[in-house]
């Protein structure tokens, strides 16, 4: 997988940065002693020279490991920067081997520094050889000729990194061309958009890993850069290791939290991969309905997430019994402060197990009609006939009346009212309505269409055509097609579809028309003016 490749690349790049030796290597070099009486040893401290860890020492009877290592590291730094000869001798004092550097005591090897099955003198001799090699190398790297020798290598490393940068980019673009073929303004599906983002992010991580590995290698060639890198990584490690979150008898650092979050993200990713394999390789071949497959996938997803989260928390070192009080308080808070959310969550569980609606059902709730696209724990996504996704809280499916056209069987009946003029041949109308259903692929032949003479209306004879269909989400299209067909056949047969008619009857009695005083005065004035205009002039 691209993401796994990116993680491995970063791991390889960061491997030289963490200069601390693993526990297995420490045991192989004799760095994990066993204290007398079975006392568990405390953590060792590293002996560092120019950013390189030579070995680790353990606390003595009077000094801690950090106190011993700080003194030794200071002496080694002074000796490496000096110009005189180096004299590292192995002596014995008080029956213990002592390493002496230029006449000054450097390190006394105690029994706590020696692993089981090894003598103190053997351990001291091994450490003396490591110190001699480290000091000799440190002085060589401080010479000007070392800088001249390393500059071409540094330039070559930068060239190799640039070549790998562009080479990885070219390979990745050829391997996943769809990640760059689509323009941002083009509409794309959510799954394709996520895959495109993952492919681009993986390429970016690989390129960052290449340059990070190059920078780490370059910094490892010079004492100053190694010391700076070691100091930065040491401070970062100490900062990440500071306890911040106390839970139970243990406190967790920021690094612990980051590791837990990363593990949880990997868990979610792994569960998604398992569900994809379950849907494509198992459920699709079981013969289950789409809703049943979605229910199984839903339960599998949350079950794996719940069990996986518990296992990760236990491996992380969290005592779940210490969260009992917190969980009870959280439950009360959820019950009181999030009543609507709790109601929707419980409704989602009822819908999942009782299955009154399933994915793919055509439902009608209130003034909303659409197809169920996704069943969630809190809400359900319904896609309307206008291709608009509506998120409906699960509680509405249990609190209100829901029409599920697909429940049990998708076969449903349509009612088409038709009115014809008085005096029309009713048998001919019946034949026209039945003929309109012939040749319509969406109309089922069994049960057959039926025509009912509904009654005598004010302006028409009322008929009702009943047809059965298997695609309730296309009911409006089917109704429209049938209406077009019925109108054409009625016009062909000469049958009239009437419009509402109203008759107005007036009696022979005189009608009195009353006008407002203002209108009556205006009419009288206009009439008098027209009379004066009609008189001839004298």
N, C-alpha and C positions, 0 to 999 in steps of 0.2 A: 504494500500500500504506500502511496506517496507520503502520507503522514508518518508512517513508521520509518521510511527512509530518511526523512528530515530529522526525526528524533535521533536516529543512529548517527547521522552526520554531525549533529551538535554534540552528541556524547563523545565522539572521537575527537572533535575539536577541543572540547573542554577537558579531556582527560589529562593533558599535561599541565593544565592550570592548577588542578588540585594536586599539589605536590606531595601531599601526605600519603604514606604507604598504607595499603590495605592490611587488614588484620592477618590475613594468611601470610603475606610477605613478612610482616613483623614477627610472626611465630617462626618463620623459616630462618630469620636472621637472629633469632634469640632475643626478641624484644618483648615477649609476654611472659613474665616470671610468675611463679606460683609462691605465694607467701606462706610462711610457716603457720600451722594451725588452721589452714583453710581460709584465712582472711582474704576477702576479695580485694584485689589490687585497685588502686586509684588510677586515673588516666595518666598516661605518660606525656612527656613534653619533648618536642623535637630539637635536635641539634642541627642548626641551619647555618650554612656558609654560602654567602652570595645568592640567597634565594633557593638553594638546594638543600633538601633534607637528607642528612647523612645517616642518622639513626635516631632512636628515641631512648630516653632514660626515664627511670621511675623514681618516685620519692624515696629519700633515705630516712633514717630514724630521726633526724633533726631538721631537714630541709625538705620543702616541697619540690616536685619535679620542675615547676616553673622557675623557682629560685635557682636550682642547680643549672638549668639550661640557659638562663639569662647570663649568668657569669661566664659559662663556657662559650656562648656565642660571642660575647664581647671580646674575650681573649682571642678567639679565632679570627674575628674581623680585624683586630690590630695586627695579628701575625700575617694575615693575608695581604694587608696594605703595606707592610714593612719591606725593607730592602735587604736585611741581613739574612744570614743562614737560618735554616729551620732545623731545630733539634727536638725531636719527639721521642722520648724515652719511656720505657716501661719499667717501673720499679715496684718494690713491695714495701708496704708500710703497715704495721699492725696486722700482719697476715692477710692484707688486702692489696690487690694490684692497683698501682697508681700510674696514671699517664701524666708525664711532665713535659711541658712545652717551653723550650728556651729557659730552663731552670726554674720555672714556676709550675706549681701543681695545677693541672688542668681538670682532671677527673679521677675520682676514686670509684672503682667498680665494686659495688656491694653485691651481696647475695640476692637482693631484690631486683637487680638489673639482669640477673642470669636466669635463663629458662631452665626448666627441669631437664636433667640429663646432660648438663654442660658445666664445666668448671669456670670459675671466675677468671683464671688466667687465660683460658682459651677465648673468652668473651673480650677480655682486655686487648689481646693480640689482634683479634678481628677488628675491633674499633680503632686500634692504632694504625692499621693499614688503611682503613677508610679515611681517617683524618689526614694521613700523609698524602694520599692521592687527591683528596679534596683541596688541601693547601697548595700542593704543587700545581694543580689545575687553576686555582684562583689566581696565583701569581702569573701564570702564563697568559691568562685572559686579560690581565692588566697591562700587558706590553703593547706598544703602538703597532708592532707588526701583526698582532692578532686582529686589531681593527682593520688593517689593510687587507688581511686575508678574508675577513668576514664580509666586507662590503660587497664584493661580487656575488657572494652567496645570498646576501640579502636582496640584491637586485634580481637575481635569478628566482628567488622565492616569490617576489612580487610579480614577476613575469608569469610564473607558473600559476599563481593565484588568479591573475587577470585572464589567462588562457582558460583555466577551469571555469571561471565566472561566465565567460561568453560561450564556452563549449556546453556547459550545463544548460544555459538558457536556450541555445539552439536545439539541443536534444529534447528539452522539455517542450518547446514549441512544436516540434515535429511529433512528439509522442502524444500531446494533448492539444491539437490545433483548435478544438472547439472552445477552449478557455480564452482565446484571443480573437476568434472569428466573429463572435457576437459583439455588437456595439452596446454600450451601456443604455442607450435610449430605446433599444428594441425590447419588446415584452418577452420575457422568458419565464419558464416555470420555476417554482420555488426550489424543487430538487436540483434542476440544472444550474440555478443560480448558486446554490450551496456547493455543488461540485466544482463549479468554475472558481469560486472563491477559495476552496480548499486547494485546487491545483496551483493557483497563483501564489497562495500563501506558502505552499510547500516549496515552490521554486525560490521564493524570497528567503526561506529558512536555509535551503541548500547553499545559496550564494553567501548568506551571512556566515554559515558554517565554514565555507572555504576561506573567506577573509579572516575569520576568527582563528582558524588553525594556522594560517600564515603569520598572523600577528603574534600568536603564542610562540611559534617556532623562532621568529625573529627576536622576540624579547628574551628567548632562552639562550641566545648567543652572546649576550653582554652582561657583565655583573650588575651594572647599575639598573638596567631594565628588569633583570630577574629580582633584584632586591625590591624595586618599586612594585612589581607584580605581586611578589610574596607579601609585601606590606598591605597592599590593597585587598588581596584575597583574604589575608588574615583578619583585617578589620571587618570585611564583609561577612566572613564566617562568624566572627564574634557578635556582630550586630544581628545577623539572622538567628543566632543561637540564644539570644537573650529571652528568658521566659516572659511571655506576655499574657497567656491565657491559662489561669489556674482552673483545673477541673479535677475534683476529687483530691487525691494525694499527689498529683503530678501537675506540673506547669508545662505548657506547650509554647514553643517559640514560633516566630513568624515562618521559619523554614519548615517546621512541622505542619503548619496550616497550609503552606503552599504545596507541600507534598500531598496532603490529604485532598486538597482541591484538584490537583492534577490526577490523582488516582480516581476521584469521583468522575471527572470528565472522561477519563479512559473507560470507566465502567459504563457510562452513558453511551459512549461510542461503541463499545463491545456489545451492549444490549441491542443497539440499533442494528448492528451487523447480524446478530442472532435472529432478530425479528425479520430482517430482509430474507435471510435464508429460510426461515420458517414459512414465510408467505410464498416464496417462489419455488421452494423445493418440497414442501410437505403439504401445506394447507390447500394449495390449488389442485392437488391430486386426490384429495379426500372426498370430493363431491359435496362438501358443505356449501351452504349458501354464503353469499358475500357478507351478510350480517354475522353469521356464525363464525366465519374466519376472522372478522374484525374483533369479535368478542374474545376469541381464543388469544389473538395477538395482544389485545388490551390486558387481559389477565396475566399473560406471560411477561409482558413488559414491566408492569408494576411489581409483579412477584419477584422477577430477577433484580430489579432495582432495589427493592426492600431488602432481600436477602444479601445481595452484594454489598449494600451500604452497611449492614450489620457486620459482615465479615471484615470489611475494610476498617471499620471503627475498632473492632477487636484487635486486628493486626496492628493498627496504629497505636495501640496501647491505651485506648480509652475504656475505662470501666463503665459499662452502660448502666450498672446498678446505681452509680452516682447521679445519673440523670433522671431517676425516678421522680424526685420531687419537682424537678424542672418540667418534666413531661406532664405531671398532674396539673401544675400551675398553667402550663401552656394549653392544656385541654380545657381548663375553665375559661381561660381568655378567649380561646377559639369559640367556645360555646356561647359566651356572652357578647363578645365584641364582633364576632364574625358569624352572626346567625344566618345571614343570607348565603354566605359562602358555604357554611356547613350544610345548609338546606340543599344547596345545589350539588354538593359532593355526595350527600346521601341519595339524592334523586338520581345522580349519575350511576351509583351502585345499583339502585333498583332497576334502572333502565338496562344496564349491562346484564343483570341476571334474569330479570323477567322478560326482557326483549320485546316490549310493546312496539318499539320502532327499531329498525336496523339500517345499516348503511345501504343505500340504494333505494329505500322506500320513498314513495311520493306522498307527502303529508300536507295537511292543511290545518294550520293553527291560527285562529283569529282571521285576519285578512292576509295572512302569509301562506303562500303555496310554493313548494319547492321540493327538491330531492335531498335527502340526508346524505351528506358527503363524509362526515367524520363524527364519531361519538367520542366525546371527551369525558373526563371525570367531573368537570365543572360545567361545561357547556357543550352544545351540539352545533355543528356547522351545517346550515341548510342553504343550498344554492337555488335561487329562484329561477323562474322561467326567463327572466331578463339576464341570467348569468351573473347575478350579484350574490355574493356570499353573505349570509346573515348569521350572526352568532346568537343563538338562543339559549338562555339559561335553562338547565335541565329541569328546574322546578316547574317551569311553565308547561312541560309535557305531562306532569302529574296533577297540577292544580287546575288546568283548564281542559276543555273538550278538544280532542285532537282527532282529525279525520285522517286515517291512514289508508290511502287508496291501494296500497300494495300489501296490506297485512293479510297473511294467509294465502291469498291469491291476488295477482295483479288485475284479474278480470273485473271490470266495472261497467256500469251502464250509463249511457248518455240519454238525456231527454231533449228532444228538439220540438218545440211547439210551432205549428204551422196553421195559419188562418186563410181561408178562401172565401170568395164572395158567395152570398146567398144565391141559390139557383144552380150552383155547380154540381156536377155529377160526383157524388161521394165515392162511388166505386172507382171512378177514374182517378180521384185524388189518392185513394189508397194504393192503386197500382203505381202511380207516379212516385210516391214516397218509398215504396219497396224497390222500384227500379233504380232509384237514386243510390241505394246501398250496393247494387250489383257492380262489381269491378273495383270496389274500394278495398285496398289491401289491409287497411287498418281496422275495418269492420269485420267482426267474427261472424262466420256462418253458423256457428253453434255456440250458444243459443241463437236462433235466427232473429232478424229484426221483426218488430211488431208495430202495428199502427192501431191507435185507439181514436175513436170519435169522442172527443172530450166534452163537447157541449155546444150550445148556441150562444154566441157572443153578441155584443151590441151591433157590430158591423160585419161579422164574419162567422163562418162555421169553423170551430176550433178542433184541430187534430193534433195528436202527439205521436211522434216517431221515437221508438225506443230501440237503441242499438247497443251492442256490447263490444267493448274494446279491451285490448291487453296492454296498452301503453297509456296509462292515465296522465302522464306528464305531457302528452300530446293532445289532450282533449280539446283544447281551443283550436288547434290546427285541423283536427278531424271534424269538428263542428263547422268550421268555416268551409272546408271542402264539401261537406254534405249540403250546406246551405246554397253554395254556388250551383251544385248539381240539381237541387230541387227547384231553384228559380228557373233554370234553363228548361227543365222538363215541363214545368207548369206553363211557361210561355209557349213552348212547342205544342202543348195540348190545348191551348186557348183557355186555360183556367186563370181567372183573375184573382190576384191578391188584393183585397180591398184596403182602403184607407178609412179612418174613422169618419162617419157622417153624422151631422146634427141637423134636425129640422126645427125651424122657428115658426110658431103659429101665432098670428095676431087676430084679435077679435074685431068686430065692426064698430065698436063704441069709439067715441071721440077721444083722442089722445090729447092730453094737456101737457105742454112743454113749459117748464118754469126756468126762467133765466135769472141771473143775479142782477141786482139793481144797477151796478156799474155797467155790465154788458148791455142791459136794456137801454140805458141812457145813451151809450155810445152808438147803438144801432139806430135810435131815434134821431140822433144828431146827423149821422151819415145819410139817412133817408131824406131828412129835410134839406141837407146840402145838395144832394142829387136833384131834388125837386126844383130848387132855386136855379140850379145850373141849366135845367131843361127849359125854363121860361125864356121867351124871346126878349131881347132888349127893347126898351121904349124909345 
